[in-house]
Amino acid sequence: MGTRRGFRSGVGQCAGIIMALVPLLAAAPVQSEGLAVSGESTTILRARESMDKKDLYPAYEYLRLSATNLDKEGRLSFYFGGWGRIDLGDRSTDKYRDGDLQYGYLSYRAPKNNLVVNLGRQFVAEGVASERVDGAYLRSDFTAGFGAAAFIGAPVVTETNSKGGDLIYGGRITHTLAKYYTLGVSALKASQSGERYREEEGVDVWLHPLKQIDAVGRSSYNSITDGWMEHDYRITYNPQDNLSINASYSDINYKDYFFHMTTNVFSLISPANPGGVMDPREKVQSLGGGIAYTPIKALTIGADYKNYDYKIAGDGNYYGGKATLLLPGAVVTGFAIHRMDGTTDKLRYNEYRVFAAKKFQRFDITADFFDVNYDSRINGIKNSYTVVGAASCDITPSLKIGADVDYSKNPDYDNEVAGLVKLTYTFDIRRGTEGRAK
């Protein structure tokens, strides 16, 4: 949930945007090529028992709407997304009901130069910026392969251990040579009560020097702590259509990466820290790779390896293989076997997974079994597993119902049963210049 603003405030903002948008959309069938309105409503009822023996039955409603003026000279759109929750049993959080405006903004897209202007609550992803913001966003391409983007607004905080700040702004400059590379340089600043809160810079790259090679990566720097937050790079090589080889490298310094968080963030769970309470002095490097091969059209086999090198917690190696097979009758099945060799009892185990899925007529059925066999008992448990069954049915092309049930036995739960029922309705309406629905 956005903690900087409450649900009522978000709804009020959205209502204001809608009121401003109504006259524009009402005139759209007359003044433009047409109007497209689409949406999706998803209702979810979950059921489980908490560790303190509470019966939890939270009901969620997710709503997404969009309306676009289909004008060849420039498209004006409105996007909305929000959710609400009410507890039908015991409280699942500190409130019986909750909700959030996830996004709600006007967007103008020009017919040239990829010009985009957004106003409202939106998600901005530009280099070092990966933020939900109440504000403005602008991007455009220029000559000689250059492009630029900028944003300014108030941060919308989704994590309770982050204050967010009062003002955030930033941008990104790129240079692209079509089919070969894109290089980006980005920065953001945030202040809180007039004081420096976040100052981050970064570079990002996409390289495609040959048809068979793709490389992507980014590096982020924290100017307040004078340290590199993160390096994250991945390269993929496809010597043949049925063969793919990849390698990855990452390096994270927790003190710099989580600088704007409170100390509560170090309760995060990580591969070397399954119980939480992460030391803020921790640094981790990971190096890995994998291969996937499709010898025949219906079969894909693969292997992967990843080494975790923690400065304080120690090392860990995760490796194994997997296979996926498409059987007659639209049945997809597969399995995976992995080994984890770490420095703690919880990180020394064998991992197994078997799954199958089938689609027939209007139905989809899935079964999934996941097992972790520890070298030593954890809270008296040697074998931890989860069994999941799921089914869905397309009642109509626009209406779908589904249900999931999963059973788990692990070091934290002797027996845990959880389930959900989901109902999804979608619609898409288009009107031409004469106002006819299509």
C-alpha positions in Angstrom: 0.0 0.0 0.0 1.2 3.6 -0.6 2.0 4.8 2.9 2.6 8.4 1.9 -1.0 8.9 1.0 -4.1 7.0 2.2 -6.6 5.2 0.1 -9.2 8.0 0.4 -6.7 10.6 -0.8 -5.7 8.4 -3.8 -9.4 7.9 -4.7 -10.0 11.6 -4.5 -7.1 12.3 -6.8 -8.3 9.7 -9.3 -11.8 11.1 -9.2 -10.4 14.5 -10.1 -8.5 13.1 -13.0 -11.6 11.3 -14.3 -13.6 14.5 -14.1 -11.0 16.4 -16.1 -10.9 13.6 -18.6 -14.6 13.2 -19.2 -15.1 16.2 -21.6 -12.1 15.1 -23.7 -13.3 11.5 -24.1 -16.9 12.6 -24.7 -15.8 14.6 -27.7 -13.5 11.8 -29.0 -15.9 10.0 -31.3 -16.7 13.3 -33.1 -13.3 14.9 -33.2 -11.0 11.9 -33.7 -10.7 8.5 -35.4 -12.4 6.8 -32.5 -12.3 5.8 -28.9 -11.1 2.6 -27.3 -12.0 1.6 -23.8 -10.8 -1.5 -22.1 -10.6 -2.9 -18.6 -10.2 -5.8 -16.3 -11.7 -6.7 -13.0 -10.2 -9.4 -10.9 -11.8 -10.6 -7.6 -9.8 -12.9 -5.4 -10.8 -14.7 -2.2 -7.9 -16.2 -0.2 -8.1 -18.7 2.6 -5.5 -19.8 5.0 -4.6 -20.2 8.7 -1.9 -18.0 10.1 1.0 -19.1 12.4 -0.9 -17.8 15.4 -4.0 -19.9 14.4 -6.1 -17.1 12.9 -8.6 -17.9 10.2 -7.8 -15.5 7.3 -10.3 -14.9 4.5 -9.2 -11.7 2.8 -11.2 -10.7 -0.3 -9.4 -8.5 -2.9 -10.7 -6.5 -5.9 -8.3 -5.4 -8.5 -9.5 -3.0 -11.2 -7.7 -1.7 -14.3 -9.2 0.6 -16.9 -7.9 2.5 -19.9 -9.4 4.8 -22.4 -7.7 6.0 -25.6 -8.6 8.7 -28.1 -7.5 7.0 -31.4 -6.3 10.1 -33.2 -3.6 9.8 -35.8 -2.3 13.2 -34.9 -1.7 12.2 -31.3 -3.3 9.9 -28.8 -4.6 11.0 -25.5 -5.1 8.1 -23.0 -6.2 7.6 -19.4 -5.0 4.7 -17.3 -6.3 3.6 -13.9 -5.4 0.8 -11.6 -6.3 0.2 -8.0 -7.2 -2.4 -5.5 -9.2 -2.9 -2.3 -9.3 -5.5 0.4 -11.7 -6.6 3.1 -11.2 -9.3 5.7 -14.1 -11.7 5.9 -12.5 -13.6 8.9 -9.8 -12.5 11.3 -7.7 -9.5 10.4 -4.9 -10.3 7.9 -3.1 -7.0 8.7 -3.6 -4.2 11.3 -6.8 -3.1 9.3 -9.9 -5.0 8.4 -10.1 -3.2 5.1 -7.5 -1.5 3.0 -6.8 -0.3 -0.6 -4.5 1.7 -2.8 -4.5 3.7 -6.0 -1.7 1.9 -7.9 -1.7 4.3 -10.9 -4.0 6.9 -12.4 -2.6 9.2 -15.1 -3.2 11.0 -18.4 -0.8 10.2 -21.2 -0.3 12.0 -24.5 1.7 10.2 -27.2 2.7 12.2 -30.3 2.9 10.7 -33.8 6.6 11.6 -34.1 9.8 11.2 -32.2 8.3 8.8 -29.6 7.2 11.8 -27.6 5.3 10.8 -24.4 3.9 13.1 -21.7 2.3 11.6 -18.6 0.6 13.4 -15.7 -0.6 11.7 -12.5 0.3 8.7 -10.4 2.5 6.4 -12.5 5.5 4.1 -12.5 8.7 5.5 -13.9 11.5 3.2 -15.0 14.5 5.1 -16.4 17.9 3.8 -15.5 18.5 4.2 -11.8 14.9 5.3 -11.3 12.4 2.6 -10.7 9.8 4.6 -8.8 6.0 5.1 -8.3 5.5 8.9 -8.5 2.7 11.4 -8.3 3.9 13.9 -10.9 5.0 14.4 -14.5 7.0 12.4 -16.9 8.3 13.4 -20.4 10.4 11.5 -22.9 11.3 12.0 -26.6 13.8 10.9 -29.3 16.0 13.4 -31.0 18.3 13.4 -34.0 21.5 11.4 -34.4 20.2 8.6 -32.2 19.9 10.6 -29.0 16.9 10.4 -26.6 16.0 11.9 -23.2 13.5 11.4 -20.4 12.8 13.5 -17.3 10.4 13.2 -14.3 9.4 15.2 -11.2 6.9 14.6 -8.5 6.3 13.2 -5.0 7.4 9.6 -4.2 4.6 7.1 -3.5 6.0 4.8 -0.8 5.0 1.1 -1.0 7.3 -0.3 1.7 6.7 0.6 5.4 10.5 0.7 6.1 11.1 3.5 3.6 10.2 7.2 4.2 10.2 8.0 0.6 11.0 11.7 0.8 8.9 14.8 -0.2 10.2 15.5 -3.7 11.9 13.3 -6.3 13.2 14.2 -9.8 15.6 12.8 -12.3 16.2 11.8 -15.9 18.0 9.7 -18.4 19.9 10.4 -21.6 20.4 7.6 -24.2 22.2 7.1 -27.4 21.0 4.3 -29.7 22.4 2.7 -32.9 19.5 0.7 -34.2 20.1 -3.1 -34.0 23.5 -2.7 -32.3 23.4 -0.9 -28.9 21.7 1.5 -26.5 23.8 3.3 -23.9 22.1 5.2 -21.1 23.2 7.6 -18.3 20.7 8.5 -15.6 20.4 10.2 -12.3 17.8 10.9 -9.6 17.6 13.1 -6.5 15.1 13.1 -3.6 14.8 15.4 -0.7 12.9 15.2 2.6 12.1 18.4 4.6 14.6 20.2 2.4 17.5 17.8 3.3 19.4 15.4 0.9 17.7 12.1 1.0 18.7 10.2 -2.1 21.3 11.0 -4.8 21.9 8.2 -7.3 23.6 8.0 -10.7 23.9 5.1 -13.1 24.8 3.8 -16.5 23.0 1.1 -18.4 23.8 -0.8 -21.6 22.2 -3.1 -24.2 24.6 -4.5 -26.7 23.9 -6.6 -29.8 27.2 -6.8 -31.7 26.3 -10.0 -33.5 23.0 -11.7 -34.3 23.7 -14.4 -31.8 24.8 -12.2 -28.9 22.8 -10.0 -26.5 24.2 -8.3 -23.4 22.4 -6.1 -20.9 23.5 -4.5 -17.7 23.6 -1.6 -15.3 25.7 0.0 -12.6 24.3 2.3 -9.9 26.2 4.7 -7.7 25.2 6.4 -4.4 26.6 9.9 -4.2 25.7 10.4 -0.5 27.6 7.3 0.7 30.2 7.6 -2.1 29.8 3.9 -3.0 28.6 1.7 -5.8 25.2 0.3 -5.0 25.0 -2.4 -7.6 26.5 -3.9 -10.7 24.3 -6.3 -12.6 25.2 -7.8 -16.1 24.0 -10.7 -18.2 25.1 -12.0 -21.6 23.3 -14.5 -23.8 24.8 -16.4 -26.7 22.6 -18.3 -29.2 25.0 -20.2 -31.6 22.0 -22.1 -33.0 18.2 -21.6 -32.9 17.9 -24.5 -30.5 20.8 -23.7 -28.2 21.2 -20.8 -25.7 24.1 -20.1 -23.4 24.0 -17.4 -20.7 26.3 -15.9 -18.1 25.5 -13.4 -15.3 27.4 -11.3 -12.7 26.1 -9.1 -9.9 27.7 -7.2 -7.0 25.6 -5.5 -4.3 26.8 -3.4 -1.4 23.9 -3.4 1.2 25.1 -0.3 3.0 24.9 1.8 -0.2 22.0 -0.1 -1.8 19.7 0.3 1.2 20.9 3.6 2.4 17.5 5.3 2.2 15.8 2.5 4.1 15.5 2.1 7.8 17.3 -0.6 9.6 14.3 -2.8 9.4 15.2 -3.6 5.8 18.0 -5.8 7.1 15.5 -8.4 8.2 15.3 -9.3 4.5 15.7 -12.9 3.7 18.5 -13.8 1.2 20.1 -17.0 0.0 22.7 -16.7 2.7 20.3 -15.4 5.3 17.1 -17.4 5.4 16.2 -16.2 8.9 16.5 -12.5 8.2 18.5 -10.0 10.3 20.9 -9.1 7.4 24.0 -7.3 8.5 24.1 -3.8 6.9 27.9 -4.3 6.3 27.2 -7.2 4.1 28.3 -7.4 0.5 27.4 -10.1 -2.0 28.8 -11.1 -5.4 27.1 -13.7 -7.6 28.4 -15.3 -10.7 26.5 -17.9 -12.7 25.6 -19.3 -16.0 23.3 -21.7 -17.8 22.6 -23.6 -21.0 19.3 -24.6 -22.6 19.1 -27.0 -25.6 16.1 -28.1 -27.6 17.1 -31.4 -29.4 13.6 -31.9 -30.7 10.7 -29.5 -30.9 8.9 -31.0 -27.9 11.8 -31.3 -25.5 14.0 -28.6 -23.8 16.8 -29.6 -21.4 19.0 -27.2 -19.4 21.5 -26.8 -16.7 22.5 -23.9 -14.5 25.0 -22.8 -11.8 25.2 -19.8 -9.5 27.8 -19.0 -6.9 26.9 -16.6 -4.0 29.9 -15.0 -2.3 28.9 -13.1 0.9 31.5 -11.1 2.7 30.1 -12.0 6.2 27.7 -14.9 5.7 30.0 -17.0 3.6 29.6 -18.8 0.2 26.9 -20.8 -1.4 26.7 -22.8 -4.6 23.4 -23.6 -6.4 23.5 -25.9 -9.4 21.4 -28.4 -11.2 19.4 -29.3 -14.3 15.8 -29.3 -15.7 13.8 -30.6 -18.6 10.4 -29.7 -20.1 8.5 -31.9 -22.5 5.4 -31.2 -24.6 3.3 -34.4 -24.8 0.4 -35.2 -27.2 -2.9 -33.8 -26.1 -1.5 -30.4 -25.1 0.2 -31.7 -22.0 3.3 -29.9 -20.7 5.3 -31.7 -18.1 8.8 -31.3 -16.6 11.1 -31.7 -13.7 14.1 -30.0 -12.1 16.8 -31.2 -9.7 19.2 -28.7 -7.9 21.7 -28.8 -5.1 22.4 -26.0 -2.7 25.7 -26.1 -0.8 25.8 -23.2 1.7 27.3 -22.2 5.0 24.2 -22.8 7.2 22.0 -25.9 7.8 19.1 -24.2 5.9 21.4 -23.8 2.9 22.5 -27.4 2.5 19.8 -29.3 0.7 18.7 -31.1 -2.4 15.8 -29.5 -4.3 13.3 -31.4 -6.6 10.4 -30.2 -8.7 7.9 -32.0 -10.9 5.1 -30.2 -12.7 2.4 -30.9 -15.4 -0.2 -28.7 -17.1 -2.9 -29.5 -19.6 -5.3 -27.3 -21.6 -8.4 -28.7 -23.2 -11.3 -26.8 -24.6 -12.1 -24.1 -22.1 -10.2 -25.6 -19.2 -6.6 -25.3 -17.8 -5.3 -27.7 -15.1 -1.9 -27.5 -13.4 -0.2 -29.7 -10.8 3.1 -28.8 -9.2 5.2 -30.6 -6.5 8.2 -28.9 -4.9 10.4 -30.7 -2.4 13.5 -29.6 -0.4 15.4 -32.4 1.4 17.8 -30.9 4.0 21.1 -32.5 5.0 20.3 -31.8 8.6 16.9 -31.4 10.4 15.6 -27.9 10.6 13.2 -27.5 13.5 12.8 -31.2 13.4 11.9 -31.3 9.7 14.2 -33.2 7.3 11.9 -33.0 4.2 10.0 -29.8 3.3 7.5 -29.9 0.4 4.6 -28.0 -1.2 1.9 -29.5 -3.4 -0.1 -27.1 -5.6 -3.1 -27.8 -7.7 -4.8 -25.2 -9.9 -7.7 -25.1 -12.4 -9.4 -22.5 -14.4 -12.3 -22.3 -16.9 -13.2 -19.7 -19.6 -16.9 -19.3 -18.9 -17.1 -16.8 -21.8 -14.4 -15.1 -23.9 -14.5 -12.3 -21.3 -15.2 -14.1 -18.1 -12.8 -16.6 -16.4 -12.9 -18.4 -13.1 -10.1 -20.2 -11.4 -9.0 -21.8 -8.1 -5.7 -22.8 -6.5 -5.1 -25.1 -3.5 -1.7 -25.7 -2.0 -0.5 -27.8 0.9 2.9 -27.3 2.6 5.0 -28.9 5.3 8.1 -27.0 6.2 10.3 -26.0 9.2 7.8 -23.1 10.0 4.5 -25.0 9.5 3.8 -28.6 10.4 0.8 -28.5 8.0 -0.3 -25.5 6.0 -3.3 -25.4 3.6 -4.0 -22.3 1.6 -6.3 -21.6 -1.3 -7.9 -18.9 -3.4 -10.7 -18.4 -5.9 -10.3 -15.9 -8.7 -12.9 -14.4 -11.0 -11.6 -12.2 -13.9 -13.7 -10.2 -16.3 -12.3 -8.2 -19.2 -13.9 -6.0 -21.8 -12.8 -4.0 -24.8 -15.0 -1.5 -26.5 -14.2 0.5 -29.6 -16.2 3.3 -31.3 -15.6 4.8 -34.7 -16.3 8.3 -35.9 -20.0 7.6 -36.0 -20.1 6.3 -32.4 -20.8 2.7 -33.3 -19.4 0.0 -31.0 -17.1 -2.5 -32.8 
